Amino acid sequence: MTQQSERQARWLVVASSHSDVSPPLRELALLPVPPSREHRSRENPRIPINHIAADRPNAVNASDVSLTKSQVGQVVSGSNFREDVNSNGSINAADLALVKANAGTSLP
């Protein structure tokens, strides 16, 4: 047998993927949706936010204002993420304004 006749003798049998004879979805009968009982979802868990002041976690003071002010314009990292008060990924004037607005207050 020659090399050319060996190539011609090989057959590959596969299932056809182009002869789907099932009916289109638009032609299938609609099934009724059973009514479901309405319910209230669970309340979101309350997570305490203690990252404003590192020295006293529940009080915002002048050191927090100066610390945030010193980090304005810096890239948020593992060492200064506490100053990104609004958690938008950057330490900017909005964070400083939030800290100043909350100076003298504490978390419950």
C-alpha positions in Angstrom: 0.0 0.0 0.0 1.3 3.4 -0.9 1.4 6.4 1.4 -1.4 8.1 -0.5 -3.8 5.2 -0.3 -3.1 4.9 3.5 -4.3 8.6 3.9 -7.5 7.9 1.9 -8.4 4.8 3.9 -8.7 6.6 7.3 -12.3 7.6 8.2 -13.4 9.7 11.2 -17.0 9.3 12.3 -18.5 12.0 14.6 -22.0 13.0 15.7 -23.6 15.7 13.7 -24.2 19.0 15.6 -26.1 20.6 12.7 -29.2 18.4 12.6 -31.1 19.4 15.7 -34.7 18.5 15.1 -36.2 19.7 18.5 -38.9 22.4 18.2 -38.0 26.0 18.8 -38.6 27.4 22.3 -41.2 29.9 20.9 -43.4 26.9 19.8 -43.4 25.1 23.2 -46.4 25.5 25.5 -46.0 27.9 28.4 -46.0 26.3 31.8 -47.7 28.2 34.6 -45.5 29.7 37.3 -46.7 28.7 40.8 -47.4 31.6 43.1 -44.8 32.2 45.8 -45.3 33.5 49.3 -43.9 37.0 49.8 -41.5 37.5 52.6 -39.2 40.1 54.0 -35.5 39.7 53.5 -33.2 39.5 56.4 -31.7 42.8 57.7 -28.1 43.4 56.7 -25.7 42.7 59.6 -24.4 45.8 61.4 -20.6 46.0 61.1 -18.8 48.5 63.4 -16.5 51.0 61.8 -13.6 51.6 64.1 -11.0 52.8 61.6 -11.2 56.6 62.0 -8.9 56.9 65.0 -6.1 54.5 65.6 -5.2 55.6 69.1 -8.8 55.7 70.4 -11.1 53.7 68.1 -14.3 55.4 69.2 -13.3 59.1 69.2 -12.5 61.5 66.4 -10.0 64.1 67.5 -7.4 66.6 66.3 -4.8 63.9 65.7 -7.1 62.2 63.3 -7.6 65.4 61.4 -3.8 66.0 61.1 -3.1 62.3 60.2 -5.7 62.4 57.4 -4.4 65.8 56.2 -0.9 64.4 56.0 -2.1 61.5 53.8 -4.1 63.6 51.3 -3.0 62.7 47.8 -1.2 59.5 48.8 -2.0 56.1 47.3 -4.1 54.0 49.7 -2.0 51.1 51.1 -2.0 48.7 54.0 -0.5 51.4 56.3 -2.8 54.3 55.5 -6.2 52.7 54.6 -7.7 54.1 57.8 -7.5 57.6 56.4 -9.6 56.6 53.3 -12.7 57.3 55.4 -15.2 57.1 52.5 -13.5 53.9 51.1 -13.3 55.2 47.5 -9.7 54.1 47.0 -8.1 57.5 47.3 -7.3 59.8 50.2 -8.5 63.3 49.3 -10.3 66.4 50.5 -13.6 64.5 50.9 -11.9 62.2 53.5 -10.5 65.2 55.3 -13.9 67.0 55.3 -15.5 63.9 56.8 -13.0 63.6 59.6 -13.3 67.4 60.3 -17.1 67.1 60.3 -17.0 64.3 62.8 -14.3 65.7 65.2 -15.5 65.4 68.7 -17.9 62.6 68.0 -17.6 58.9 68.8 -19.1 55.7 67.6 -21.6 54.0 69.8 
